[in-house]
Amino acid sequence: MILVHIDGDFGAAGGQGAGGIDPLSLQALAAARTLDDTVIAVVAGDRELTAAASEELLGHGATGIQVAIHPGLVDYAPQATARVLALLVDQVKPQAVLAAGTARGNEVMAHLSAMLNLPLATDCTQIAIGSDRSEVTRARWGGNLLEEALVHAPILLATTLPHAYPVSPSASDGQVSTWTPELPEADLGVRVVDRVLPTGAVGVGLTEAKVIVSGGRGVGSAEAFAPLEELADLLGGTVGCSRVVTSAGWRPHAEQVGQTGTKVAPDLYIACGISGATQHLAGCKSSKTLVAINTDRDAPIMQVADYVIVDDLHAVLPELIKAIRQ
C-alpha cells in the first residue's frame, strides 16, 4: 500500500474544489501506481471532498481516498497535515508515503519525516521500494545532476520531481472514507489566515499554462513587457519571467520561473531576453518546445532551446504578433 498526500486549495478560500486538486499531486499518484496496486489518496481539509474532486482522484489511480476533516485544517496547515499522515501510517503501515515535490509538499513531508524519525528523499524521478531499503534517483543542483541513492528505512518517505511522472487516467471504483483526527494544538500553530492576490491576478497560472512567454533582463523594463503580454494573450497563454526581473520589481514573484520560482512544463515556452542561468533552466527544462530569442548566440539558453532567434526581441515580437494576427 502507498499513501499519497494530495495538495490543493480545499479550505475557506472557497471550499473544497474551489481551487481544485494540485495537478502535481496527480503526478504523485501516477508515481505511486508504478509501485503498488493499492494507492490511497490522503486529503486533509475542513469539510467533505466534493464529488468532482473524488471522481478526479479515483480516475487518476487512487484505489481509495482518506479524507481527514478538522476545523484546524480549514486551509494549508503543514504540521497538522503531516500529523494526519502520521496517524494513517500508524494505522495502515504502508510501504511508502509520497507527495508532489512542491514547496508545500516538501514542507508537509519534512514535518512527517521528523514525526516518524525517518529519512526523506525529495525530487525523485525514479523509485524502487524494498523491504528495508529503497532505491531512488533524485534531481540535485537544479536538475543538473541525477543522484542514485539508497534509503534505509522500513517506510519510504519521498516527493516526486514535478513533471517527472506523466499523468495518465486509470479509473477505480474505490471508496471514500472520512474521519476526524485528533490534532494537538501545537500542530495548528502555523496556518494560512489570509490571502492577498497580486493586483490584476487573473487568467491561467504558470503551472497550468500550455504556452508561456517569459522575459528576462533583456526586456529592459516593466513597461517593455507589454508585447510579451500581448503575445501571451494571442496564444492563450500567460507571462513568466526570470529571477532578475522580479528582483528589479518589474514583475511579481508569482510569475518567476526557476529553481526558486515555479517549475513549468508547457507545450511552448518562449524565452525573450533570458540568458539561461542554471536556476532558470531548472524551471523550464521540462517544456515540450523551447524557443529562445536573444541577441547573444552563445547564451546558455541558446544551447538547450529547440529553436533560436538571434535578434533583438523588441524587433522580433512586433513582427511575430503581426503575423499571428494575420
C-alpha positions as CSV (number, residue, x, y, z in Angstrom):
1,M,0.0,0.0,0.0
2,I,1.1,3.5,-0.9
3,L,-0.2,6.7,0.8
4,V,-0.2,9.8,-1.4
5,H,-0.6,13.3,0.2
6,I,-3.0,15.3,-2.1
7,D,-2.5,19.1,-2.1
8,G,-4.9,21.8,-3.3
9,D,-7.0,24.7,-2.3
10,F,-9.5,22.9,-0.1
11,G,-10.3,25.4,2.6
12,A,-12.1,28.6,3.5
13,A,-10.6,30.4,0.5
14,G,-13.6,28.9,-1.4
15,G,-14.3,25.5,-0.1
16,Q,-13.5,22.0,-1.3
17,G,-12.7,22.1,-5.0
18,A,-12.7,25.9,-5.3
19,G,-9.1,25.9,-6.3
20,G,-9.1,22.2,-7.0
21,I,-6.5,19.5,-6.7
22,D,-2.9,20.5,-7.5
23,P,-2.1,18.8,-10.8
24,L,1.3,17.8,-9.5
25,S,-0.4,15.7,-6.8
26,L,-1.9,13.7,-9.7
27,Q,1.7,13.1,-10.9
28,A,2.5,11.8,-7.4
29,L,-0.5,9.4,-7.8
30,A,0.9,8.2,-11.1
31,A,4.3,7.5,-9.4
32,A,2.6,5.5,-6.7
33,R,0.8,3.4,-9.3
34,T,4.2,2.2,-10.6
35,L,5.0,0.9,-7.1
36,D,1.9,-0.9,-5.8
37,D,-1.7,-1.8,-6.8
38,T,-3.2,-0.2,-3.7
39,V,-2.8,3.6,-3.7
40,I,-4.6,5.6,-1.0
41,A,-5.1,9.4,-1.6
42,V,-5.0,11.4,1.6
43,V,-6.8,14.7,1.7
44,A,-6.7,17.0,4.8
45,G,-9.4,19.7,5.0
46,D,-12.3,21.1,7.0
47,R,-15.2,19.5,5.1
48,E,-16.1,16.6,2.9
49,L,-14.5,16.2,-0.5
50,T,-16.7,17.2,-3.4
51,A,-18.0,14.5,-5.8
52,A,-16.0,16.1,-8.6
53,A,-12.7,16.0,-6.6
54,S,-13.3,12.4,-5.5
55,E,-14.0,11.4,-9.1
56,E,-10.8,13.1,-10.3
57,L,-8.7,11.2,-7.7
58,L,-10.3,7.9,-8.4
59,G,-9.9,8.5,-12.1
60,H,-6.2,9.0,-11.8
61,G,-5.1,5.9,-9.9
62,A,-6.3,6.2,-6.4
63,T,-7.9,2.9,-5.2
64,G,-9.3,4.6,-2.1
65,I,-9.5,8.1,-0.5
66,Q,-9.0,9.0,3.1
67,V,-10.4,12.5,4.0
68,A,-9.4,13.9,7.3
69,I,-11.9,16.6,8.5
70,H,-10.9,19.0,11.2
71,P,-11.7,22.7,11.8
72,G,-8.0,23.4,12.1
73,L,-7.5,22.2,8.5
74,V,-9.6,25.0,7.1
75,D,-6.6,26.0,4.9
76,Y,-3.0,25.0,4.4
77,A,-1.6,23.8,7.8
78,P,1.6,21.9,7.1
79,Q,2.3,20.4,10.5
80,A,-1.3,19.4,11.1
81,T,-1.4,17.8,7.7
82,A,1.7,15.8,8.5
83,R,0.1,14.6,11.7
84,V,-2.8,13.3,9.7
85,L,-0.4,11.3,7.5
86,A,1.5,10.1,10.6
87,L,-1.8,8.8,12.2
88,L,-2.6,6.9,9.0
89,V,0.9,5.5,8.8
90,D,0.5,4.1,12.3
91,Q,-2.9,2.5,11.3
92,V,-2.2,1.0,7.9
93,K,1.6,0.5,7.8
94,P,2.2,1.5,4.2
95,Q,5.3,0.7,2.2
96,A,5.7,4.4,1.3
97,V,4.3,7.8,1.6
98,L,4.6,10.1,-1.4
99,A,3.8,13.7,-2.2
100,A,4.4,16.2,-5.0
101,G,7.8,17.9,-4.8
102,T,6.4,21.3,-4.5
103,A,7.2,23.9,-1.7
104,R,4.1,22.8,0.1
105,G,4.5,19.1,-0.5
106,N,8.1,19.1,0.7
107,E,7.2,21.1,3.8
108,V,4.5,18.6,4.8
109,M,6.8,15.7,4.2
110,A,9.6,17.3,6.2
111,H,7.3,17.5,9.2
112,L,6.2,13.9,8.7
113,S,9.9,12.8,8.5
114,A,10.6,14.5,11.8
115,M,7.5,12.9,13.4
116,L,8.3,9.4,12.3
117,N,12.1,9.8,12.6
118,L,12.6,8.6,9.1
119,P,14.7,10.0,6.2
120,L,13.0,11.9,3.4
121,A,14.1,11.7,-0.3
122,T,12.9,14.7,-2.3
123,D,12.5,15.4,-6.0
124,C,12.6,11.7,-7.1
125,T,12.5,10.8,-10.7
126,Q,12.6,7.0,-10.2
127,I,11.7,4.9,-7.1
128,A,12.1,1.2,-6.3
129,I,10.8,0.0,-3.0
130,G,12.4,-2.8,-0.9
131,S,11.5,-4.2,2.5
132,D,14.1,-2.2,4.5
133,R,15.9,-0.4,1.7
134,S,14.6,1.5,-1.2
135,E,16.5,2.9,-4.3
136,V,15.7,6.3,-5.6
137,T,17.0,8.6,-8.4
138,R,16.6,12.2,-7.4
139,A,17.4,15.6,-9.1
140,R,20.1,17.7,-7.5
141,W,21.7,21.1,-8.2
142,G,18.6,22.4,-10.0
143,G,18.2,19.3,-12.1
144,N,21.7,19.3,-13.5
145,L,22.7,16.2,-11.6
146,L,20.8,13.0,-11.0
147,E,21.8,11.2,-7.8
148,E,21.2,7.5,-7.3
149,A,20.7,6.8,-3.6
150,L,19.8,4.1,-1.1
151,V,17.2,4.9,1.5
152,H,17.5,2.7,4.6
153,A,14.1,2.8,6.2
154,P,11.1,0.4,6.8
155,I,8.8,3.0,5.2
156,L,9.9,5.2,2.3
157,L,9.1,8.9,2.5
158,A,9.6,10.7,-0.8
159,T,8.5,13.5,-3.0
160,T,8.3,13.4,-6.8
161,L,10.1,15.8,-9.1
162,P,7.5,18.0,-10.9
163,H,6.8,16.7,-14.3
164,A,8.9,13.5,-13.9
165,Y,5.9,11.3,-13.9
166,P,3.2,11.8,-16.7
167,V,-0.4,11.8,-15.5
168,S,-2.5,9.1,-17.1
169,P,-6.1,8.3,-16.3
170,S,-6.8,4.9,-14.5
171,A,-10.4,4.6,-13.3
172,S,-11.1,3.0,-10.0
173,D,-14.3,2.2,-8.0
174,G,-12.6,2.8,-4.7
175,Q,-14.3,4.1,-1.6
176,V,-14.1,7.5,0.1
177,S,-13.6,7.4,3.9
178,T,-14.0,10.4,6.2
179,W,-12.7,10.7,9.7
180,T,-11.8,13.4,12.3
181,P,-8.2,13.2,13.5
182,E,-7.1,14.3,17.0
183,L,-4.6,17.1,16.4
184,P,-2.5,18.6,19.2
185,E,-2.9,22.4,19.5
186,A,0.8,22.7,18.7
187,D,0.3,21.3,15.3
188,L,-2.0,24.2,14.4
189,G,0.5,26.9,15.2
190,V,1.3,27.5,11.5
191,R,-1.6,28.0,9.1
192,V,-2.9,30.4,6.5
193,V,-5.0,33.2,8.0
194,D,-5.4,35.4,4.9
195,R,-4.7,35.5,1.2
196,V,-3.8,38.6,-0.8
197,L,-3.6,38.2,-4.5
198,P,-1.4,40.4,-6.7
199,T,-3.3,43.3,-8.3
200,G,-4.8,42.1,-11.6
201,A,-4.1,38.4,-10.9
202,V,-6.4,36.8,-13.4
203,G,-6.2,34.2,-16.1
204,V,-4.3,30.9,-16.3
205,G,-1.5,30.2,-13.8
206,L,2.1,29.1,-14.7
207,T,1.6,25.5,-13.7
208,E,-1.5,25.0,-15.9
209,A,-0.4,27.2,-18.9
210,K,0.2,25.4,-22.2
211,V,2.0,28.5,-23.5
212,I,4.4,30.7,-21.5
213,V,6.0,33.9,-22.9
214,S,8.8,34.6,-20.5
215,G,11.0,37.7,-20.2
216,G,14.4,38.3,-18.7
217,R,16.9,41.2,-18.2
218,G,16.9,41.8,-21.9
219,V,13.3,43.0,-21.9
220,G,14.6,46.2,-20.3
221,S,11.8,47.5,-18.1
222,A,8.4,46.8,-16.6
223,E,6.7,48.7,-19.4
224,A,8.6,46.8,-22.1
225,F,6.7,43.6,-21.0
226,A,3.6,44.9,-22.9
227,P,4.5,43.0,-26.2
228,L,5.1,39.8,-24.1
229,E,1.6,40.2,-22.6
230,E,0.0,40.7,-26.0
231,L,1.8,37.7,-27.5
232,A,0.8,35.5,-24.5
233,D,-2.8,36.7,-24.8
234,L,-2.9,35.9,-28.5
235,L,-1.6,32.4,-27.9
236,G,-3.9,31.7,-25.0
237,G,-1.0,31.5,-22.5
238,T,0.5,33.6,-19.7
239,V,3.6,35.6,-18.9
240,G,6.6,34.3,-17.0
241,C,9.9,35.9,-16.1
242,S,13.4,35.2,-14.7
243,R,14.6,36.0,-11.1
244,V,16.4,39.1,-12.1
245,V,13.1,40.6,-13.4
246,T,11.3,40.0,-10.0
247,S,14.4,41.3,-8.2
248,A,14.1,44.5,-10.2
249,G,10.4,44.8,-9.3
250,W,9.3,44.6,-13.0
251,R,7.0,41.6,-12.4
252,P,5.6,39.8,-9.4
253,H,7.3,36.8,-7.9
254,A,4.3,34.7,-8.7
255,E,5.4,34.9,-12.4
256,Q,9.0,33.7,-11.7
257,V,10.1,30.6,-13.5
258,G,13.1,28.7,-12.0
259,Q,14.5,26.8,-9.1
260,T,13.3,29.4,-6.6
261,G,10.2,30.2,-8.5
262,T,7.8,27.8,-10.4
263,K,8.8,24.7,-12.3
264,V,6.7,24.5,-15.5
265,A,6.1,22.1,-18.4
266,P,4.1,23.9,-21.1
267,D,3.7,22.8,-24.7
268,L,5.5,26.0,-25.7
269,Y,8.0,28.2,-23.8
270,I,9.2,31.4,-25.5
271,A,12.2,32.9,-23.7
272,C,12.7,36.5,-24.5
273,G,15.9,38.2,-23.5
274,I,16.8,35.4,-21.0
275,S,20.4,34.3,-20.8
276,G,19.6,31.0,-19.3
277,A,21.2,30.7,-15.8
278,T,21.2,27.3,-14.3
279,Q,18.4,28.2,-11.8
280,H,16.1,29.4,-14.6
281,L,16.7,26.4,-16.8
282,A,15.8,24.2,-13.9
283,G,12.4,25.7,-14.0
284,C,11.7,25.4,-17.8
285,K,13.7,22.4,-18.9
286,S,10.5,20.2,-19.0
287,S,8.9,22.4,-21.7
288,K,7.9,20.4,-24.7
289,T,9.2,23.1,-27.1
290,L,11.5,25.9,-26.1
291,V,12.1,28.9,-28.3
292,A,14.8,31.4,-27.3
293,I,15.0,35.0,-28.6
294,N,18.3,36.6,-27.7
295,T,21.0,38.9,-29.3
296,D,23.7,36.7,-27.8
297,R,24.0,33.5,-29.9
298,D,26.3,32.0,-27.2
299,A,23.9,32.5,-24.3
300,P,23.4,29.2,-22.3
301,I,19.7,29.1,-23.2
302,M,20.5,29.0,-26.9
303,Q,22.3,25.7,-26.3
304,V,19.3,23.9,-25.0
305,A,16.5,25.6,-27.0
306,D,14.7,23.7,-29.7
307,Y,14.5,26.9,-31.9
308,V,16.7,30.0,-31.6
309,I,16.2,33.5,-33.0
310,V,19.4,35.6,-32.8
311,D,18.0,39.1,-32.8
312,D,16.6,41.9,-30.7
313,L,13.4,40.8,-29.0
314,H,12.0,44.3,-29.5
315,A,12.2,43.8,-33.2
316,V,11.1,40.2,-33.3
317,L,8.0,40.3,-31.1
318,P,6.1,43.0,-33.0
319,E,6.6,41.1,-36.3
320,L,5.6,37.8,-34.6
321,I,2.4,39.5,-33.1
322,K,1.6,40.9,-36.6
323,A,2.0,37.5,-38.2
324,I,-0.2,35.8,-35.7
325,R,-2.9,38.5,-36.0
326,Q,-2.9,37.9,-39.8
